[in-house]
Amino acid sequence: MPYTVTPSALPEVLILEPKVFGDERGFFFESFNQRDFAQATGLDVQFVQDNHSRSVKGVLRGLHYQIEHPQGKLVRVTQGEVFDVVVDLRRSSANFGRWDGVLLSAENRRQLWVPPGFAHGFSVTSDTAEFLYKTTDYWYPEHERCLLWNDPVVAVQWPIQGHPQLAAKDAAAKPLAEVQVFE
C-alpha cells in the first residue's frame, strides 16, 4: 500500500503518509494515485482542480470553506512547513465546532484529507512554504465563507506570536456563532 492512513482527532479527517523510496540520489513517491487513495481511505472522490500557493512566515490563510459546492481537499506542502487546521462545521456532527491541527512539511511529506463540511486554513511556520491542494469541486467565490481564525469559541491553538498576516477576507471573517454552517 503506498499510503499509511491515520484518522486525526476528527475521525473523517485523515492523515496520509506516502511510502517514500530514497537513496543517495534523492527520493521518489507517488503523491496521488486514484485507485490507491480509494483503497487506502475507502473514499471514492474525484478531484477537479489543483491549487498551489506560496506564503512567507507569519501568513495565516483561512479558515475557508464553501457553503454551496463544498469542497473536499487533499493538501500537502512541497517546500517549508505549515500548521494545518480543520474545523468541523457540520451542525449534525458530534464534533461540530471542534478543530484539529497537523504539521505538514516538505520533510514529513504528510498529506491531509479535509472532507466537505470542514473549514480549512494554515499558518506558515517556516521562512516560506509552498502549499498544494486538490479539490473535489471548483472554486465559487460567491459561495466561499470564512470562519474567524481566532474565534474564542473554536479556540484554535495556532503556533504564532502576535497577529498573523491576513488577507482582507480573512481579517473580515465571522465567528462560529455568525457563519453559515452545514446541516
PyMOL commands that set and color helices and strands:
alter all, ss='L'
color gray80, all
select helices_A, chain A and resi 34-41+141-143+168-171
alter helices_A, ss='H'
color red, helices_A
select strands_A, chain A and resi 3-7+14-18+21-23+26-28+49-56+60-66+73-79+81-88+99-105+111-114+118-124+128-135+144-146
alter strands_A, ss='S'
color yellow, strands_A
deselect
rebuild
show_as cartoon
